[in-house]
Amino acid sequence: MNNHHDSSHTAASIPYSELRPEVILNAVETLGWRCDGHLMGLNSYENRVYQVGLEDHPPVVVKFYRPGRWSDDAIIEEHLFCLELAELEIAAIPPLVIHGKTLHHAYGFRFSVTPRQGGRTPDLEDVAILERLGRFIGRIHAVAKTRPFVHRPHLNTEAFGVQTSQFLLQSGMIPANWVQSYKELLTHLLALIDKGFQQASPFQAMRLHGDCHAGNMLWTDTGPCFVDFDDARMGPPVQDLWMCLSGSREERTLQMQALLTGYQQFHTFPLKSLCLIEPLRTLRMIHHTAWIAKRWHDPAFPKAFPWFAEGRFWDNHIQALQEQIIAMEEPPLDILMG
C-alpha cells in the first residue's frame, strides 16, 4: 500500500462509523446546496461514495476520502489531472469546482462532489469497442506524458511488491502453516517481476488511471468514459491496457491488437513493455491481498470479503501465484503493428 499519509488534516483517524447520514447531508450543505433527503450508498470500499439528492439541482455523487490514505496534495493532483482531461473533451468526470476548490473539509472528513454519470459496462470482447477504448486511452496518455505527478507514488516492484509483501508477512493474517512457503514464493515472484521491469526498460513512466478494469469504465452513446481516478499514479503505459484482456492467449493477443490499433493513433506504444503484463498482474494480486489485510479493521471488509479469513482462500491464492511463475516465464504476447 502507499505511505502518503495525510499530515495536513488533524482528523485523519476519524472512522467511517462517524459518517452518519446527517453528517453526509450536512457536509454537502456546507457548500451552499440544500439536500432533499435522498441518499444512496454506491459501491466503494476504499472510500465512501454516495448519491445525494439536491433541491433545484440534479443529484450529485459525493466521495468521502478514507482518512490517512492520500495527502490533500495527492488528492488535488488527481483532480487537476481529471480537469485537464475534461478541458480537452476527454470524458474523465472531474469533480466540480465549488467556491474555487475541488476538495472540501467538513466534520473531520475530506470530500469531493462530481456530477452523476450514466452509462453501462463496455463489452470488452467486442473488437470494435476495444479499438475505440484504445483510442480513448491513447488520448489520455498523450496528455498524461506532458507532466508527472509530484505527490503520487510510482507503480513499481518496491511499492507494490516488496512493501506489500512485508506487510502481509507481518500482518498475522496468513495461516501459520503457510507463512514460510508464502515467503519463499514471494521472493521468487519478486525476482521474476524485477526481471520483467528490466526487460521493459527504459520506458517513460507517466500519469496513469491505474485501475482500468471494466468496473471503472462506462460506455455511453458518445463512447467510453472513465470514472474513479483514485488509484492514479506514475507507471508504465501498459498498466492502463492489460486489465482489458481476458481468455486464452490467442484471445488476449487479438484483444491487445485491437486496443493498440486504436491507441497508437494518439500515442506511441513501446511493444517491448508487453513483457510487463504478467508481472503487473502478479503485483496486483499481491497488492490486492495486502489491501484487504490492511483494511480488515474496517467493518465493511469482513462483510465484503468473508472468505479472506478462511484457510482455503490462502490455498487458492498461493496456487494462483504459483501459476503466475509459469505465466511470467512465457514469452510476451506477439503483437504485430502495421
Beta strands, then each sheet from edge to edge (+ up, - down):
strand 1: 35-42
strand 2: 48-54
strand 3: 57-64
strand 4: 104-106
strand 5: 109-115
strand 6: 206-208
strand 7: 217-220
strand 8: 223-226
strand 9: 233-235
sheet 1: 1+ 2- 3+ 5- 4+
sheet 2: 6+ 9-
sheet 3: 7+ 8-
end
